[in-house]
Amino acid sequence: RHGPQLLTYPDSLGGDIAPDMFMSMFLCVLGTNTRDFCYANAGQTRPVLLHGATFETEDYRVPGIALGVEAETDYEERGPFRFEHGDTVVMFSDGLTELRRGDEQYGRARVIESIRRHGRLPAEGLLDGLVGEALEWAGDNGDAHADDVTVAVLRADA
């Protein structure tokens, strides 16, 4: 089990985080020989799994409050799941879904549509397509980028 690794962080970070701030994290472990995939979430935006065989998407739903908010919080570990050939996990910060154009946010539905649209590309192409499409949608206004836009793609190619 890998969850206890995550549990050591909140107490050690709690004193270093300003009262009006928090930290989120999605921790995943992929066994390179077994392709067993486990994960835990601490307040991060839910990642999306793109199944390589069907190109259908699935949310990784697991609760967990942000790091440092409450002392001695337990974080639920999910898995192990078999990570099959072509399966892709797309992890992203809320800065992606919260990109703005006027009063409208980019939103999770657009992120998922973009993952489906670019999902047959190599991982780098999926990443570039997803981020490029979102930034193009938001345009070049200063209010659009109030938060970081962080995206990571993990794919089982072999």
Secondary structure in CASP SS format (residue, H / E / C, confidence):
PFRMAT SS
TARGET T0000
AUTHOR 0000-0000-0000
METHOD secondary structure of the structure
MODEL  1
R C 1.00
H C 1.00
G H 1.00
P H 1.00
Q H 1.00
L H 1.00
L H 1.00
T C 1.00
Y H 1.00
P H 1.00
D H 1.00
S H 1.00
L H 1.00
G H 1.00
G C 1.00
D C 1.00
I C 1.00
A C 1.00
P C 1.00
D C 1.00
M C 1.00
F C 1.00
M E 1.00
S C 1.00
M E 1.00
F E 1.00
L E 1.00
C E 1.00
V E 1.00
L E 1.00
G C 1.00
T C 1.00
N C 1.00
T C 1.00
R C 1.00
D E 1.00
F E 1.00
C E 1.00
Y E 1.00
A E 1.00
N E 1.00
A E 1.00
G E 1.00
Q C 1.00
T C 1.00
R C 1.00
P C 1.00
V E 1.00
L E 1.00
L E 1.00
H C 1.00
G C 1.00
A C 1.00
T C 1.00
F C 1.00
E C 1.00
T E 1.00
E E 1.00
D E 1.00
Y C 1.00
R C 1.00
V C 1.00
P C 1.00
G C 1.00
I C 1.00
A C 1.00
L E 1.00
G C 1.00
V C 1.00
E C 1.00
A C 1.00
E C 1.00
T C 1.00
D C 1.00
Y C 1.00
E C 1.00
E E 1.00
R E 1.00
G E 1.00
P E 1.00
F E 1.00
R E 1.00
F C 1.00
E C 1.00
H C 1.00
G C 1.00
D C 1.00
T E 1.00
V E 1.00
V E 1.00
M E 1.00
F E 1.00
S C 1.00
D H 1.00
G H 1.00
L H 1.00
T H 1.00
E C 1.00
L C 1.00
R E 1.00
R E 1.00
G C 1.00
D C 1.00
E E 1.00
Q E 1.00
Y C 1.00
G H 1.00
R H 1.00
A H 1.00
R H 1.00
V H 1.00
I H 1.00
E H 1.00
S H 1.00
I H 1.00
R H 1.00
R H 1.00
H H 1.00
G C 1.00
R C 1.00
L C 1.00
P C 1.00
A H 1.00
E H 1.00
G H 1.00
L H 1.00
L H 1.00
D H 1.00
G H 1.00
L H 1.00
V H 1.00
G H 1.00
E H 1.00
A H 1.00
L H 1.00
E H 1.00
W H 1.00
A H 1.00
G C 1.00
D C 1.00
N C 1.00
G H 1.00
D H 1.00
A H 1.00
H H 1.00
A C 1.00
D C 1.00
D C 1.00
V C 1.00
T C 1.00
V E 1.00
A E 1.00
V E 1.00
L E 1.00
R E 1.00
A C 1.00
D C 1.00
A C 1.00
END
